[in-house]
Amino acid sequence: MASKTNPFTFLQQVRSEASKVTWPSRRETMISTLMVFVMVFFAAAFFFAADQLMGWLIGLVLNAGA
């Protein structure tokens, strides 16, 4: 069983660990955000095209028997 730490010590440890965090710069954040939007756009375009192609192929198969 783990020993209990009092709240004051816990908050000191949290503060110590939080000071070690390296936050991205504003520029890095903007570039990462832009890249996410670009990748989302390409993924959406790809899945839209794949959906249209599969729908067209299924339409050909289903209409071939008629």
All heavy atoms as TSV, in Angstrom:
chain	resi	resn	atom	element	x	y	z
A	1	MET	N	N	0.847	-1.171	0.000
A	1	MET	CA	C	0.000	0.000	0.000
A	1	MET	C	C	0.898	1.241	0.000
A	1	MET	O	O	1.878	1.311	0.725
A	1	MET	CB	C	-0.881	-0.027	1.253
A	1	MET	CG	C	-1.888	1.064	1.288
A	1	MET	SD	S	-3.062	0.687	2.617
A	1	MET	CE	C	-3.776	2.249	2.817
A	2	ALA	N	N	0.551	2.209	-0.839
A	2	ALA	CA	C	1.362	3.427	-0.963
A	2	ALA	C	C	1.151	4.325	0.244
A	2	ALA	O	O	0.050	4.425	0.787
A	2	ALA	CB	C	0.979	4.174	-2.229
A	3	SER	N	N	2.231	4.987	0.636
A	3	SER	CA	C	2.100	5.912	1.762
A	3	SER	C	C	1.393	7.181	1.293
A	3	SER	O	O	1.544	7.605	0.150
A	3	SER	CB	C	3.474	6.250	2.332
A	3	SER	OG	O	4.233	6.933	1.363
A	4	LYS	N	N	0.635	7.766	2.197
A	4	LYS	CA	C	-0.107	8.972	1.851
A	4	LYS	C	C	0.805	10.190	1.976
A	4	LYS	O	O	1.632	10.278	2.865
A	4	LYS	CB	C	-1.325	9.131	2.755
A	4	LYS	CG	C	-2.368	8.077	2.505
A	4	LYS	CD	C	-3.662	8.456	3.150
A	4	LYS	CE	C	-4.707	7.436	2.759
A	4	LYS	NZ	N	-6.045	7.876	2.986
A	5	THR	N	N	0.623	11.118	1.042
A	5	THR	CA	C	1.365	12.367	1.061
A	5	THR	C	C	0.401	13.469	1.459
A	5	THR	O	O	-0.723	13.513	0.968
A	5	THR	CB	C	1.936	12.669	-0.340
A	5	THR	OG1	O	2.725	11.558	-0.759
A	5	THR	CG2	C	2.783	13.915	-0.338
A	6	ASN	N	N	0.863	14.360	2.318
A	6	ASN	CA	C	-0.055	15.423	2.717
A	6	ASN	C	C	-0.264	16.381	1.544
A	6	ASN	O	O	0.560	16.472	0.639
A	6	ASN	CB	C	0.431	16.142	3.987
A	6	ASN	CG	C	1.668	16.983	3.759
A	6	ASN	OD1	O	1.831	17.619	2.728
A	6	ASN	ND2	N	2.556	17.004	4.754
A	7	PRO	N	N	-1.384	17.092	1.521
A	7	PRO	CA	C	-1.735	17.957	0.391
A	7	PRO	C	C	-0.682	19.025	0.088
A	7	PRO	O	O	-0.424	19.333	-1.075
A	7	PRO	CB	C	-3.051	18.606	0.819
A	7	PRO	CG	C	-3.629	17.658	1.812
A	7	PRO	CD	C	-2.465	17.034	2.504
A	8	PHE	N	N	-0.047	19.586	1.094
A	8	PHE	CA	C	0.961	20.620	0.868
A	8	PHE	C	C	2.157	20.062	0.090
A	8	PHE	O	O	2.617	20.662	-0.886
A	8	PHE	CB	C	1.411	21.211	2.207
A	8	PHE	CG	C	2.406	22.322	2.052
A	8	PHE	CD1	C	2.014	23.565	1.556
A	8	PHE	CD2	C	3.729	22.126	2.388
A	8	PHE	CE1	C	2.931	24.583	1.396
A	8	PHE	CE2	C	4.658	23.137	2.236
A	8	PHE	CZ	C	4.256	24.380	1.733
A	9	THR	N	N	2.629	18.887	0.505
A	9	THR	CA	C	3.751	18.242	-0.189
A	9	THR	C	C	3.350	17.880	-1.613
A	9	THR	O	O	4.129	18.069	-2.553
A	9	THR	CB	C	4.201	16.979	0.570
A	9	THR	OG1	O	4.507	17.335	1.917
A	9	THR	CG2	C	5.409	16.353	-0.086
A	10	PHE	N	N	2.142	17.379	-1.768
A	10	PHE	CA	C	1.655	17.021	-3.101
A	10	PHE	C	C	1.651	18.241	-4.016
A	10	PHE	O	O	2.118	18.177	-5.160
A	10	PHE	CB	C	0.253	16.411	-3.004
A	10	PHE	CG	C	-0.368	16.141	-4.334
A	10	PHE	CD1	C	0.055	15.068	-5.099
A	10	PHE	CD2	C	-1.375	16.961	-4.830
A	10	PHE	CE1	C	-0.512	14.809	-6.349
A	10	PHE	CE2	C	-1.948	16.712	-6.065
A	10	PHE	CZ	C	-1.508	15.638	-6.822
A	11	LEU	N	N	1.131	19.369	-3.549
A	11	LEU	CA	C	1.097	20.581	-4.360
A	11	LEU	C	C	2.501	21.074	-4.696
A	11	LEU	O	O	2.737	21.570	-5.801
A	11	LEU	CB	C	0.289	21.678	-3.660
A	11	LEU	CG	C	-1.221	21.416	-3.598
A	11	LEU	CD1	C	-1.919	22.508	-2.790
A	11	LEU	CD2	C	-1.808	21.308	-4.983
A	12	GLN	N	N	3.440	20.924	-3.771
A	12	GLN	CA	C	4.824	21.288	-4.067
A	12	GLN	C	C	5.392	20.413	-5.191
A	12	GLN	O	O	6.080	20.902	-6.081
A	12	GLN	CB	C	5.694	21.145	-2.813
A	12	GLN	CG	C	5.543	22.256	-1.812
A	12	GLN	CD	C	6.443	22.042	-0.609
A	12	GLN	OE1	O	6.675	20.906	-0.187
A	12	GLN	NE2	N	6.947	23.140	-0.055
A	13	GLN	N	N	5.080	19.121	-5.139
A	13	GLN	CA	C	5.562	18.206	-6.172
A	13	GLN	C	C	4.926	18.518	-7.527
A	13	GLN	O	O	5.601	18.485	-8.564
A	13	GLN	CB	C	5.269	16.762	-5.766
A	13	GLN	CG	C	6.089	16.294	-4.589
A	13	GLN	CD	C	5.629	14.944	-4.061
A	13	GLN	OE1	O	4.590	14.427	-4.461
A	13	GLN	NE2	N	6.409	14.365	-3.148
A	14	VAL	N	N	3.645	18.829	-7.506
A	14	VAL	CA	C	2.957	19.179	-8.752
A	14	VAL	C	C	3.572	20.433	-9.355
A	14	VAL	O	O	3.846	20.505	-10.557
A	14	VAL	CB	C	1.442	19.380	-8.512
A	14	VAL	CG1	C	0.773	20.026	-9.718
A	14	VAL	CG2	C	0.784	18.052	-8.194
A	15	ARG	N	N	3.801	21.432	-8.526
A	15	ARG	CA	C	4.392	22.680	-8.993
A	15	ARG	C	C	5.795	22.447	-9.552
A	15	ARG	O	O	6.181	23.016	-10.581
A	15	ARG	CB	C	4.429	23.667	-7.837
A	15	ARG	CG	C	4.664	25.060	-8.263
A	15	ARG	CD	C	4.442	25.988	-7.093
A	15	ARG	NE	N	5.051	27.254	-7.416
A	15	ARG	CZ	C	4.549	28.406	-7.090
A	15	ARG	NH1	N	3.450	28.474	-6.395
A	15	ARG	NH2	N	5.160	29.509	-7.427
A	16	SER	N	N	6.565	21.593	-8.891
A	16	SER	CA	C	7.909	21.270	-9.355
A	16	SER	C	C	7.863	20.590	-10.724
A	16	SER	O	O	8.637	20.935	-11.621
A	16	SER	CB	C	8.591	20.365	-8.336
A	16	SER	OG	O	9.808	19.896	-8.842
A	17	GLU	N	N	6.967	19.640	-10.888
A	17	GLU	CA	C	6.848	18.935	-12.167
A	17	GLU	C	C	6.326	19.870	-13.261
A	17	GLU	O	O	6.766	19.800	-14.409
A	17	GLU	CB	C	5.926	17.720	-12.036
A	17	GLU	CG	C	6.514	16.591	-11.208
A	17	GLU	CD	C	7.794	16.031	-11.800
A	17	GLU	OE1	O	7.875	15.846	-13.031
A	17	GLU	OE2	O	8.737	15.794	-11.028
A	18	ALA	N	N	5.375	20.743	-12.934
A	18	ALA	CA	C	4.811	21.669	-13.919
A	18	ALA	C	C	5.870	22.646	-14.417
A	18	ALA	O	O	5.820	23.080	-15.568
A	18	ALA	CB	C	3.630	22.418	-13.329
A	19	SER	N	N	6.838	22.978	-13.569
A	19	SER	CA	C	7.893	23.904	-13.992
A	19	SER	C	C	8.835	23.260	-15.005
A	19	SER	O	O	9.561	23.962	-15.713
A	19	SER	CB	C	8.683	24.402	-12.782
A	19	SER	OG	O	9.451	23.363	-12.230
A	20	LYS	N	N	8.822	21.931	-15.110
A	20	LYS	CA	C	9.680	21.219	-16.058
A	20	LYS	C	C	9.061	21.134	-17.454
A	20	LYS	O	O	9.738	20.743	-18.402
A	20	LYS	CB	C	9.959	19.802	-15.555
A	20	LYS	CG	C	10.728	19.763	-14.246
A	20	LYS	CD	C	10.873	18.329	-13.777
A	20	LYS	CE	C	11.498	18.264	-12.380
A	20	LYS	NZ	N	11.556	16.885	-11.899
A	21	VAL	N	N	7.783	21.506	-17.582
A	21	VAL	CA	C	7.086	21.398	-18.861
A	21	VAL	C	C	7.623	22.453	-19.822
A	21	VAL	O	O	7.791	23.615	-19.462
A	21	VAL	CB	C	5.562	21.589	-18.674
A	21	VAL	CG1	C	4.849	21.639	-20.020
A	21	VAL	CG2	C	4.994	20.479	-17.812
A	22	THR	N	N	7.905	22.032	-21.048
A	22	THR	CA	C	8.330	22.965	-22.084
A	22	THR	C	C	7.139	23.251	-22.981
A	22	THR	O	O	6.634	22.352	-23.660
A	22	THR	CB	C	9.471	22.354	-22.935
A	22	THR	OG1	O	10.533	21.990	-22.060
A	22	THR	CG2	C	9.953	23.325	-23.965
A	23	TRP	N	N	6.652	24.474	-22.957
A	23	TRP	CA	C	5.492	24.841	-23.744
A	23	TRP	C	C	5.935	25.285	-25.131
A	23	TRP	O	O	6.962	25.931	-25.286
A	23	TRP	CB	C	4.726	25.971	-23.054
A	23	TRP	CG	C	4.158	25.539	-21.750
A	23	TRP	CD1	C	4.671	25.771	-20.518
A	23	TRP	CD2	C	2.984	24.748	-21.551
A	23	TRP	NE1	N	3.880	25.184	-19.559
A	23	TRP	CE2	C	2.842	24.554	-20.161
A	23	TRP	CE3	C	2.039	24.194	-22.400
A	23	TRP	CZ2	C	1.788	23.838	-19.613
A	23	TRP	CZ3	C	0.994	23.477	-21.854
A	23	TRP	CH2	C	0.873	23.298	-20.482
A	24	PRO	N	N	5.147	24.969	-26.170
A	24	PRO	CA	C	5.516	25.398	-27.519
A	24	PRO	C	C	5.357	26.914	-27.662
A	24	PRO	O	O	4.535	27.525	-26.977
A	24	PRO	CB	C	4.523	24.654	-28.413
A	24	PRO	CG	C	3.356	24.377	-27.536
A	24	PRO	CD	C	3.901	24.200	-26.151
A	25	SER	N	N	6.122	27.472	-28.588
A	25	SER	CA	C	6.000	28.905	-28.843
A	25	SER	C	C	4.717	29.165	-29.634
A	25	SER	O	O	4.080	28.233	-30.144
A	25	SER	CB	C	7.209	29.399	-29.639
A	25	SER	OG	O	7.170	28.851	-30.954
A	26	ARG	N	N	4.356	30.426	-29.739
A	26	ARG	CA	C	3.158	30.792	-30.502
A	26	ARG	C	C	3.305	30.357	-31.963
A	26	ARG	O	O	2.373	29.847	-32.570
A	26	ARG	CB	C	2.937	32.298	-30.409
A	26	ARG	CG	C	1.674	32.775	-31.069
A	26	ARG	CD	C	1.490	34.273	-30.811
A	26	ARG	NE	N	0.156	34.705	-31.088
A	26	ARG	CZ	C	-0.861	34.628	-30.245
A	26	ARG	NH1	N	-0.676	34.110	-29.058
A	26	ARG	NH2	N	-2.057	35.043	-30.592
A	27	ARG	N	N	4.514	30.532	-32.517
A	27	ARG	CA	C	4.773	30.148	-33.912
A	27	ARG	C	C	4.617	28.633	-34.103
A	27	ARG	O	O	4.007	28.178	-35.078
A	27	ARG	CB	C	6.174	30.601	-34.304
A	27	ARG	CG	C	6.514	30.346	-35.749
A	27	ARG	CD	C	7.865	30.972	-36.110
A	27	ARG	NE	N	8.131	30.851	-37.516
A	27	ARG	CZ	C	8.719	29.795	-38.085
A	27	ARG	NH1	N	9.110	28.788	-37.336
A	27	ARG	NH2	N	8.922	29.756	-39.383
A	28	GLU	N	N	5.202	27.849	-33.185
A	28	GLU	CA	C	5.080	26.391	-33.279
A	28	GLU	C	C	3.620	25.952	-33.187
A	28	GLU	O	O	3.187	25.046	-33.907
A	28	GLU	CB	C	5.878	25.729	-32.160
A	28	GLU	CG	C	7.377	25.839	-32.314
A	28	GLU	CD	C	8.134	25.358	-31.086
A	28	GLU	OE1	O	7.616	25.487	-29.959
A	28	GLU	OE2	O	9.239	24.849	-31.263
A	29	THR	N	N	2.856	26.601	-32.323
A	29	THR	CA	C	1.444	26.268	-32.179
A	29	THR	C	C	0.671	26.582	-33.453
A	29	THR	O	O	-0.159	25.780	-33.899
A	29	THR	CB	C	0.833	27.034	-30.992
A	29	THR	OG1	O	1.585	26.722	-29.813
A	29	THR	CG2	C	-0.613	26.661	-30.772
A	30	MET	N	N	0.952	27.727	-34.056
A	30	MET	CA	C	0.259	28.104	-35.292
A	30	MET	C	C	0.610	27.155	-36.439
A	30	MET	O	O	-0.275	26.741	-37.197
A	30	MET	CB	C	0.615	29.551	-35.676
A	30	MET	CG	C	0.120	30.593	-34.699
A	30	MET	SD	S	-1.660	30.573	-34.467
A	30	MET	CE	C	-2.185	31.232	-36.016
A	31	ILE	N	N	1.879	26.791	-36.559
A	31	ILE	CA	C	2.302	25.869	-37.624
A	31	ILE	C	C	1.654	24.501	-37.427
A	31	ILE	O	O	1.146	23.895	-38.379
A	31	ILE	CB	C	3.836	25.766	-37.679
A	31	ILE	CG1	C	4.425	27.068	-38.193
A	31	ILE	CG2	C	4.281	24.591	-38.540
A	31	ILE	CD1	C	5.942	27.146	-38.110
A	32	SER	N	N	1.643	24.008	-36.189
A	32	SER	CA	C	1.023	22.704	-35.910
A	32	SER	C	C	-0.472	22.736	-36.205
A	32	SER	O	O	-1.011	21.781	-36.790
A	32	SER	CB	C	1.244	22.311	-34.451
A	32	SER	OG	O	2.611	22.159	-34.185
A	33	THR	N	N	-1.129	23.819	-35.828
A	33	THR	CA	C	-2.566	23.948	-36.087
A	33	THR	C	C	-2.837	23.970	-37.587
A	33	THR	O	O	-3.753	23.290	-38.072
A	33	THR	CB	C	-3.113	25.228	-35.427
A	33	THR	OG1	O	-2.856	25.169	-34.025
A	33	THR	CG2	C	-4.590	25.384	-35.674
A	34	LEU	N	N	-2.038	24.727	-38.336
A	34	LEU	CA	C	-2.198	24.788	-39.787
A	34	LEU	C	C	-1.999	23.408	-40.415
A	34	LEU	O	O	-2.780	22.996	-41.284
A	34	LEU	CB	C	-1.215	25.787	-40.381
A	34	LEU	CG	C	-1.258	25.938	-41.895
A	34	LEU	CD1	C	-2.613	26.469	-42.349
A	34	LEU	CD2	C	-0.145	26.849	-42.357
A	35	MET	N	N	-0.988	22.675	-39.947
A	35	MET	CA	C	-0.737	21.344	-40.493
A	35	MET	C	C	-1.889	20.386	-40.199
A	35	MET	O	O	-2.231	19.549	-41.029
A	35	MET	CB	C	0.578	20.775	-39.948
A	35	MET	CG	C	1.812	21.503	-40.458
A	35	MET	SD	S	1.885	21.629	-42.255
A	35	MET	CE	C	1.978	19.925	-42.719
A	36	VAL	N	N	-2.488	20.514	-39.022
A	36	VAL	CA	C	-3.645	19.676	-38.696
A	36	VAL	C	C	-4.789	19.963	-39.661
A	36	VAL	O	O	-5.413	19.043	-40.203
A	36	VAL	CB	C	-4.087	19.883	-37.233
A	36	VAL	CG1	C	-5.457	19.272	-36.982
A	36	VAL	CG2	C	-3.067	19.281	-36.286
A	37	PHE	N	N	-5.066	21.242	-39.910
A	37	PHE	CA	C	-6.147	21.596	-40.838
A	37	PHE	C	C	-5.860	21.106	-42.253
A	37	PHE	O	O	-6.766	20.620	-42.947
A	37	PHE	CB	C	-6.399	23.103	-40.837
A	37	PHE	CG	C	-7.203	23.575	-39.662
A	37	PHE	CD1	C	-6.687	24.538	-38.807
A	37	PHE	CD2	C	-8.461	23.056	-39.402
A	37	PHE	CE1	C	-7.419	24.975	-37.717
A	37	PHE	CE2	C	-9.200	23.484	-38.323
A	37	PHE	CZ	C	-8.681	24.445	-37.475
A	38	VAL	N	N	-4.603	21.207	-42.701
A	38	VAL	CA	C	-4.233	20.720	-44.036
A	38	VAL	C	C	-4.441	19.212	-44.128
A	38	VAL	O	O	-5.025	18.705	-45.100
A	38	VAL	CB	C	-2.770	21.100	-44.365
A	38	VAL	CG1	C	-2.262	20.358	-45.594
A	38	VAL	CG2	C	-2.654	22.606	-44.557
A	39	MET	N	N	-3.998	18.476	-43.109
A	39	MET	CA	C	-4.161	17.019	-43.132
A	39	MET	C	C	-5.631	16.612	-43.068
A	39	MET	O	O	-6.038	15.644	-43.718
A	39	MET	CB	C	-3.371	16.369	-41.992
A	39	MET	CG	C	-1.863	16.505	-42.149
A	39	MET	SD	S	-1.235	15.884	-43.722
A	39	MET	CE	C	-1.641	14.159	-43.592
A	40	VAL	N	N	-6.432	17.350	-42.296
A	40	VAL	CA	C	-7.874	17.069	-42.231
A	40	VAL	C	C	-8.500	17.282	-43.604
A	40	VAL	O	O	-9.332	16.487	-44.052
A	40	VAL	CB	C	-8.555	17.939	-41.152
A	40	VAL	CG1	C	-10.058	17.931	-41.307
A	40	VAL	CG2	C	-8.165	17.454	-39.766
A	41	PHE	N	N	-8.101	18.363	-44.282
A	41	PHE	CA	C	-8.631	18.632	-45.622
A	41	PHE	C	C	-8.291	17.489	-46.576
A	41	PHE	O	O	-9.157	17.000	-47.313
A	41	PHE	CB	C	-8.076	19.961	-46.159
A	41	PHE	CG	C	-8.443	20.198	-47.590
A	41	PHE	CD1	C	-9.711	20.649	-47.923
A	41	PHE	CD2	C	-7.524	19.953	-48.599
A	41	PHE	CE1	C	-10.055	20.855	-49.254
A	41	PHE	CE2	C	-7.862	20.163	-49.923
A	41	PHE	CZ	C	-9.127	20.613	-50.258
A	42	PHE	N	N	-7.012	17.059	-46.586
A	42	PHE	CA	C	-6.613	15.971	-47.487
A	42	PHE	C	C	-7.315	14.660	-47.142
A	42	PHE	O	O	-7.723	13.910	-48.033
A	42	PHE	CB	C	-5.096	15.783	-47.484
A	42	PHE	CG	C	-4.374	16.802	-48.317
A	42	PHE	CD1	C	-3.377	17.579	-47.758
A	42	PHE	CD2	C	-4.685	16.987	-49.646
A	42	PHE	CE1	C	-2.714	18.521	-48.525
A	42	PHE	CE2	C	-4.028	17.931	-50.419
A	42	PHE	CZ	C	-3.041	18.704	-49.858
A	43	ALA	N	N	-7.470	14.373	-45.863
A	43	ALA	CA	C	-8.173	13.146	-45.466
A	43	ALA	C	C	-9.630	13.204	-45.904
A	43	ALA	O	O	-10.173	12.211	-46.418
A	43	ALA	CB	C	-8.067	12.940	-43.957
A	44	ALA	N	N	-10.280	14.359	-45.713
A	44	ALA	CA	C	-11.683	14.506	-46.115
A	44	ALA	C	C	-11.819	14.350	-47.629
A	44	ALA	O	O	-12.737	13.672	-48.111
A	44	ALA	CB	C	-12.222	15.854	-45.664
A	45	ALA	N	N	-10.907	14.954	-48.396
A	45	ALA	CA	C	-10.954	14.840	-49.858
A	45	ALA	C	C	-10.748	13.394	-50.295
A	45	ALA	O	O	-11.452	12.893	-51.179
A	45	ALA	CB	C	-9.888	15.748	-50.483
A	46	PHE	N	N	-9.794	12.711	-49.649
A	46	PHE	CA	C	-9.545	11.311	-49.996
A	46	PHE	C	C	-10.763	10.442	-49.721
A	46	PHE	O	O	-11.186	9.663	-50.574
A	46	PHE	CB	C	-8.338	10.774	-49.213
A	46	PHE	CG	C	-8.176	9.285	-49.337
A	46	PHE	CD1	C	-7.628	8.730	-50.472
A	46	PHE	CD2	C	-8.593	8.446	-48.303
A	46	PHE	CE1	C	-7.500	7.351	-50.596
A	46	PHE	CE2	C	-8.467	7.077	-48.426
A	46	PHE	CZ	C	-7.921	6.526	-49.565
A	47	PHE	N	N	-11.347	10.568	-48.523
A	47	PHE	CA	C	-12.492	9.718	-48.188
A	47	PHE	C	C	-13.723	10.074	-49.013
A	47	PHE	O	O	-14.522	9.200	-49.358
A	47	PHE	CB	C	-12.788	9.774	-46.688
A	47	PHE	CG	C	-11.783	8.995	-45.877
A	47	PHE	CD1	C	-10.943	9.641	-44.990
A	47	PHE	CD2	C	-11.662	7.628	-46.021
A	47	PHE	CE1	C	-10.007	8.939	-44.255
A	47	PHE	CE2	C	-10.728	6.902	-45.298
A	47	PHE	CZ	C	-9.895	7.561	-44.413
A	48	PHE	N	N	-13.881	11.345	-49.379
A	48	PHE	CA	C	-14.982	11.723	-50.262
A	48	PHE	C	C	-14.809	11.062	-51.628
A	48	PHE	O	O	-15.753	10.473	-52.169
A	48	PHE	CB	C	-15.056	13.248	-50.410
A	48	PHE	CG	C	-16.103	13.692	-51.374
A	48	PHE	CD1	C	-17.440	13.678	-50.999
A	48	PHE	CD2	C	-15.763	14.118	-52.648
A	48	PHE	CE1	C	-18.418	14.080	-51.890
A	48	PHE	CE2	C	-16.730	14.518	-53.536
A	48	PHE	CZ	C	-18.066	14.504	-53.168
A	49	ALA	N	N	-13.589	11.143	-52.187
A	49	ALA	CA	C	-13.323	10.535	-53.492
A	49	ALA	C	C	-13.493	9.012	-53.430
A	49	ALA	O	O	-14.086	8.415	-54.341
A	49	ALA	CB	C	-11.917	10.901	-53.963
A	50	ALA	N	N	-12.996	8.386	-52.379
A	50	ALA	CA	C	-13.134	6.927	-52.244
A	50	ALA	C	C	-14.606	6.535	-52.137
A	50	ALA	O	O	-15.037	5.551	-52.754
A	50	ALA	CB	C	-12.363	6.445	-51.016
A	51	ASP	N	N	-15.384	7.312	-51.393
A	51	ASP	CA	C	-16.813	7.032	-51.243
A	51	ASP	C	C	-17.540	7.168	-52.577
A	51	ASP	O	O	-18.367	6.320	-52.933
A	51	ASP	CB	C	-17.415	7.979	-50.212
A	51	ASP	CG	C	-18.888	7.715	-49.989
A	51	ASP	OD1	O	-19.247	6.572	-49.648
A	51	ASP	OD2	O	-19.681	8.665	-50.152
A	52	GLN	N	N	-17.215	8.220	-53.316
A	52	GLN	CA	C	-17.852	8.423	-54.620
A	52	GLN	C	C	-17.496	7.287	-55.584
A	52	GLN	O	O	-18.366	6.785	-56.300
A	52	GLN	CB	C	-17.427	9.768	-55.216
A	52	GLN	CG	C	-17.937	10.964	-54.440
A	52	GLN	CD	C	-19.449	11.038	-54.430
A	52	GLN	OE1	O	-20.101	10.938	-55.469
A	52	GLN	NE2	N	-20.019	11.181	-53.254
A	53	LEU	N	N	-16.235	6.885	-55.598
A	53	LEU	CA	C	-15.789	5.802	-56.479
A	53	LEU	C	C	-16.465	4.485	-56.121
A	53	LEU	O	O	-16.965	3.773	-57.003
A	53	LEU	CB	C	-14.269	5.652	-56.399
A	53	LEU	CG	C	-13.666	4.516	-57.226
A	53	LEU	CD1	C	-13.894	4.766	-58.711
A	53	LEU	CD2	C	-12.193	4.363	-56.931
A	54	MET	N	N	-16.517	4.164	-54.827
A	54	MET	CA	C	-17.155	2.906	-54.417
A	54	MET	C	C	-18.655	2.930	-54.719
A	54	MET	O	O	-19.217	1.921	-55.146
A	54	MET	CB	C	-16.895	2.633	-52.940
A	54	MET	CG	C	-15.481	2.173	-52.660
A	54	MET	SD	S	-15.220	1.695	-50.951
A	54	MET	CE	C	-14.898	3.283	-50.220
A	55	GLY	N	N	-19.289	4.078	-54.520
A	55	GLY	CA	C	-20.716	4.192	-54.847
A	55	GLY	C	C	-20.965	3.994	-56.325
A	55	GLY	O	O	-21.915	3.316	-56.730
A	56	TRP	N	N	-20.092	4.566	-57.144
A	56	TRP	CA	C	-20.226	4.414	-58.592
A	56	TRP	C	C	-20.018	2.949	-59.012
A	56	TRP	O	O	-20.778	2.415	-59.822
A	56	TRP	CB	C	-19.200	5.323	-59.277
A	56	TRP	CG	C	-19.220	5.233	-60.770
A	56	TRP	CD1	C	-20.170	5.717	-61.616
A	56	TRP	CD2	C	-18.239	4.588	-61.579
A	56	TRP	NE1	N	-19.826	5.425	-62.907
A	56	TRP	CE2	C	-18.645	4.741	-62.925
A	56	TRP	CE3	C	-17.052	3.925	-61.309
A	56	TRP	CZ2	C	-17.899	4.229	-63.989
A	56	TRP	CZ3	C	-16.312	3.428	-62.378
A	56	TRP	CH2	C	-16.734	3.579	-63.683
A	57	LEU	N	N	-18.995	2.301	-58.431
A	57	LEU	CA	C	-18.732	0.889	-58.767
A	57	LEU	C	C	-19.876	-0.014	-58.325
A	57	LEU	O	O	-20.277	-0.926	-59.055
A	57	LEU	CB	C	-17.425	0.432	-58.123
A	57	LEU	CG	C	-16.142	1.013	-58.747
A	57	LEU	CD1	C	-14.931	0.634	-57.898
A	57	LEU	CD2	C	-15.974	0.546	-60.179
A	58	ILE	N	N	-20.419	0.227	-57.158
A	58	ILE	CA	C	-21.546	-0.588	-56.673
A	58	ILE	C	C	-22.760	-0.363	-57.559
A	58	ILE	O	O	-23.501	-1.310	-57.892
A	58	ILE	CB	C	-21.849	-0.274	-55.199
A	58	ILE	CG1	C	-20.727	-0.828	-54.322
A	58	ILE	CG2	C	-23.202	-0.833	-54.766
A	58	ILE	CD1	C	-20.800	-0.430	-52.883
A	59	GLY	N	N	-22.952	0.882	-57.987
A	59	GLY	CA	C	-24.049	1.177	-58.919
A	59	GLY	C	C	-23.895	0.409	-60.216
A	59	GLY	O	O	-24.879	-0.105	-60.752
A	60	LEU	N	N	-22.673	0.323	-60.734
A	60	LEU	CA	C	-22.435	-0.452	-61.972
A	60	LEU	C	C	-22.752	-1.931	-61.760
A	60	LEU	O	O	-23.376	-2.562	-62.617
A	60	LEU	CB	C	-20.974	-0.316	-62.400
A	60	LEU	CG	C	-20.556	0.976	-63.080
A	60	LEU	CD1	C	-19.067	0.940	-63.399
A	60	LEU	CD2	C	-21.342	1.197	-64.366
A	61	VAL	N	N	-22.325	-2.478	-60.645
A	61	VAL	CA	C	-22.556	-3.898	-60.367
A	61	VAL	C	C	-24.049	-4.186	-60.217
A	61	VAL	O	O	-24.571	-5.156	-60.768
A	61	VAL	CB	C	-21.780	-4.346	-59.110
A	61	VAL	CG1	C	-22.198	-5.737	-58.659
A	61	VAL	CG2	C	-20.283	-4.293	-59.369
A	62	LEU	N	N	-24.744	-3.348	-59.470
A	62	LEU	CA	C	-26.173	-3.581	-59.239
A	62	LEU	C	C	-27.014	-3.358	-60.489
A	62	LEU	O	O	-28.037	-4.032	-60.688
A	62	LEU	CB	C	-26.677	-2.708	-58.098
A	62	LEU	CG	C	-26.100	-3.028	-56.711
A	62	LEU	CD1	C	-26.624	-2.052	-55.683
A	62	LEU	CD2	C	-26.430	-4.451	-56.310
A	63	ASN	N	N	-26.585	-2.442	-61.358
A	63	ASN	CA	C	-27.339	-2.202	-62.583
A	63	ASN	C	C	-26.972	-3.165	-63.699
A	63	ASN	O	O	-27.656	-3.216	-64.713
A	63	ASN	CB	C	-27.114	-0.749	-63.053
A	63	ASN	CG	C	-27.828	0.245	-62.162
A	63	ASN	OD1	O	-28.845	-0.066	-61.568
A	63	ASN	ND2	N	-27.276	1.440	-62.081
A	64	ALA	N	N	-25.889	-3.919	-63.538
A	64	ALA	CA	C	-25.458	-4.855	-64.590
A	64	ALA	C	C	-26.461	-5.993	-64.746
A	64	ALA	O	O	-26.634	-6.527	-65.832
A	64	ALA	CB	C	-24.085	-5.409	-64.256
A	65	GLY	N	N	-27.124	-6.367	-63.670
A	65	GLY	CA	C	-28.069	-7.484	-63.730
A	65	GLY	C	C	-29.432	-7.068	-64.267
A	65	GLY	O	O	-30.264	-7.909	-64.595
A	66	ALA	N	N	-29.675	-5.779	-64.395
A	66	ALA	CA	C	-31.001	-5.317	-64.831
A	66	ALA	C	C	-31.153	-5.316	-66.317
A	66	ALA	O	O	-30.332	-5.331	-67.104
A	66	ALA	CB	C	-31.250	-3.896	-64.296
